[in-house]
């Protein structure tokens, strides 16, 4: 299986130079341990999938550290919360020794884990100020096409001029959407059906059951399928609960598991007291369209492209690529929103960047039109105070050329993501 260069590498390297410990989080099998081993080749690698290492670390953490190098990659760290106090002590000792000898501090530990929830509980108490936390998602479109640009997607002149130098036309869009973004599927010809079937089983048995006991595995698979079928829609817990046959309270708890595991993104509505009658319900997006396709039984790229859900898959894929561009650049996704008011007027995505608001519409069409941006004017009241600017709007679509559709409204090819 060929190695695919990861866009987050530069940011990860910077974090290693800055912090004594770095934690790479994200869904299972997105390449966390492989990336850490690639970047930290001088570190000793230990995985707690190995029962021998797991037992040794749990039973006697101090002896565990004595038996290993002082620079470690600790994979699947969520299984050993007992180590966190010892990580803190060893980091503090390293800092004291560096101060005493007038030497620079070192990064001692590269950590990875598939569950952010349990890790954060321990880290917030044990490693505050000592740890950089980097979320990782699957292989991005840029990574698949060896694009060097690592900027977050901001539809302004600066970003577009850089991306124009490496713009690629996407000829295999629906194949990418169907295949998904897991490194093994991107870099090999492994069986798609078998991979995701095994993935979901492993995810439920190892990750989900560590957070909450699921008495019926079938219920949780149906829940994941119900959420996948609603990707890009307003979250309706009651509707999902009826489909699955469990309570809305259970659905809410399970949805939090998907979110903290990095399987879904909750996109929150934009709020301002200058905008009227806005809804408060979030939208939910699956971050791997391959998993989304497997769960909803769209079995080929052709059936997705020609099917009734093609627009839903396209929007979900675009949102996922924008999210990856932010995370790989070390930026938070908290600046990403959508707009919808009580009159059902909607803007697919709002990027709040440096006190400038960029409205974005996502259209599967290859015939962009300025009418697609009809809701952008609803954001104009935001500029009344003078402290917020309204940037150029964007229509992301399948037309291959970058162009203005109107003053302040660009048609941006999907290949510019």
Secondary structure, 3 states (H helix, E strand, C coil): CCCCCCCCHHHHHHHHHHCCEEEEECCCCCCHHHHHHHHCCCCEEEECCCHHHHHHHHHCHHHHHHCCCCCEEEECHHHCHHHHHHHHHHHHHHHHHHHHCCCCCCCCEEEEECCHHHHHHHHHHHCCCCEEEEECCCCCHHHHCCCCCCCCCCCCHHHHHHHHCCCCCCCCHHHHHHHCCCHHHHCCCCCHHHHHHHHHHHHHHHHHHHHCCCCCHHHHHHHHHHHHHCCCEECCHHHHHHHHCCCHHHHHHHHHHHHHCCCEEEEEECCCCCCCCECCCCEEEECCHHHHHHHHCCCCHHHHHHCCCHHHHHHHHHHHHHHHHHHHCCCCHHHEEEEEECCCCEEEEEEEECCEEEEEEECCCCCCCHHHHCCHHHHHHHHHHCCCEECCEEEEECCCCCEEEECCEEEEEHHHC
